[in-house]
Amino acid sequence: MTITAQFSPEGWLTIIEGAGDVRGSRRTGKEVDDFHAEHGTMELWPKVNQPRQMNLKGSVQLTTQADTSGEARMLQTRELLVEFADGKKGQGSKPKRAETLGTGSIEWTDAERQTGTPGPPASSEAAHTKLQADKLEMQFGEEGKARQLVAAGNVLTERAAAGKPLQTATAHNGVAHLLASGGWSQMDLQGEVRLKEGHRSVQADHATFVRATQTVLLTGKALARDTTAETQAPRITFVQTTGEIRAEGGVRSTDFSTGGSGAQLAALPANISADAMQANSKTGRALYTGHARLWQGDSVMEADSIELLREERVMNAVGNVRAVFPQAAGPLPAETVPVQPGPKKPRLWHVTAGTLTYRDAEGCTHLEKNVVAQAAEQKMRAAAVDLYFTRAEKPNSNVAMGSAAANPAAGAQQISRAVGTGGVIVEQGTRKATAERGEYSAADGKFVMSGGNPTIYDAVEGTTTGRQLTFFLADDTIIVDSENGPRTLTRHRVEK
């Protein structure tokens, strides 16, 4: 290495220049800076022999190691310019600004490994964070400690921690807030942010990474996607240690997992919208609150909140529940006229209740609190109603046009049975039936009323009572089961 020094006429150093594997070090307080480059030039303040400006060129590497925290950072670039504050005699100059004159990168090494999960450590390797850009500018505080790093142009970040997939992000620009210990506390990325971690990919206008809480806040047209779902919202927050996900400001999600994971009302993607969402990628739970709405195939669900439990394959809706479900095929009502050939809409049930729980494994929906379940021909009111579903099979091309139900999509859940309990009231046209229990069968098109004092009121035909009453929607047949045995009543309405 060759060193050249220049002096002023008065005798103090003005410039020191080195060529060929230039190395140097500087200790400030409890940290040490080491650098090396192919060429280096240092200009000094007059009279005090303290650095004013340093320019390093060729394979520049600047390493800072903190004694107490154990954290380290390493900056690499082709050319680096460092400016120092005006130094006083007997006191060392402190850096105030440093910038790369070209592409640069900086890498932080944490003092301790951060797994974020309990249990035995998977590796003793410390976490690493890397930031790269077309230009880096580091700003220093009054004490000469780096406090902020500005990255401009083609920003790329990487975060590697033991037991976690590599996290990468790209953006137009970025700012890193630095700690006195040498590490970073917060990183802000702006402009077409793209983040990828394992199977998850994210995009937004802006992203904020907070190291202490291990969170990522996405704002501005935020969209997160993995192998099973996609969520859009103005604000999305990820907590990396716990797997928690929060979305706010009007959320829209699509669940693509039609292969059996999670609750499925149809073999189609499920769409969910709400004011806010709180979910956990590790437990598979997602809670949508505020004007929550879910639609999948012909099924629709609305409530104050909708909860999805992926592992349990359960949906819970609470507060002002309204739902629409298709019905399985059944007999046509007697008064139905032939339908002209053409597409036919499915027969739908409209349901309102205080709470709803759908269990996919059992093919059942349980509703409570002032339940009303209404189809085209009948309405059921009860304290609680259980709806039982069957999966639609492949459409039958031999089914005649105008049958009782349209050919549904294969795999769609359809109501095959409905059971109401607690003050059941069933209405069909001018008929009204009451009992403690009412059961509807879609295949037979009938209601069976039992418990309490089953009664059928008919404005034309009068009142019928019995221990159990069975009436058919397609005609006026009533089967009465009483102490005297069963009997069948068949009535024919006469138009006046």
Number of C-alpha atoms within 10 A of each C-alpha: 10 10 13 10 12 13 11 11 8 8 9 15 20 21 20 17 18 19 17 14 15 21 18 11 12 12 11 13 10 11 20 15 17 15 18 20 25 18 22 25 19 20 20 21 21 16 14 18 20 24 25 22 19 20 21 28 21 18 15 24 21 20 18 22 21 20 13 10 16 15 20 22 21 18 21 21 25 17 22 26 18 19 20 22 19 18 19 13 12 9 10 17 21 21 25 21 20 21 21 26 18 13 18 22 21 20 20 21 22 21 17 13 17 20 19 16 12 7 7 7 13 10 11 11 17 16 18 19 19 18 25 24 24 19 20 27 19 20 19 19 14 11 12 17 20 23 20 21 23 18 29 19 17 16 24 23 21 18 18 18 20 18 15 18 13 13 17 19 20 24 26 18 22 28 21 21 17 20 14 16 19 22 27 24 17 20 21 20 26 20 19 17 24 21 20 19 16 11 10 15 18 21 24 26 19 22 29 19 19 17 13 9 12 15 20 20 20 27 22 17 15 23 24 21 18 16 11 15 16 18 21 23 26 17 22 28 20 21 17 17 15 15 15 19 19 20 27 18 14 17 25 22 21 19 20 17 18 17 10 11 13 22 22 28 25 22 20 20 18 22 19 22 24 26 19 22 28 17 20 16 14 9 13 16 19 20 20 28 22 18 17 26 24 21 20 20 20 20 20 19 21 24 26 20 23 29 20 20 18 19 12 15 18 20 22 19 29 21 18 17 24 23 21 19 25 25 25 26 22 18 16 18 14 10 8 10 9 10 11 9 9 8 10 16 14 18 20 19 21 18 22 24 26 18 23 28 18 23 19 19 12 12 18 19 20 19 28 21 17 15 23 24 24 18 17 10 13 16 18 25 24 26 18 23 29 19 21 20 23 17 19 19 13 12 12 9 8 6 11 9 17 18 15 20 20 19 21 25 17 14 18 24 28 28 25 21 22 21 21 29 20 16 16 26 24 24 17 15 11 10 17 18 25 25 25 18 22 29 22 23 18 18 14 16 19 21 23 21 30 22 18 15 15 24 20 24 16 15 10 10 14 9 13 15 16 22 19 22 28 22 22 18 19 17 17 15 16 21 17 23 17 13 9 9 9 13 11 13 11 11 11 9 10 6 4 3
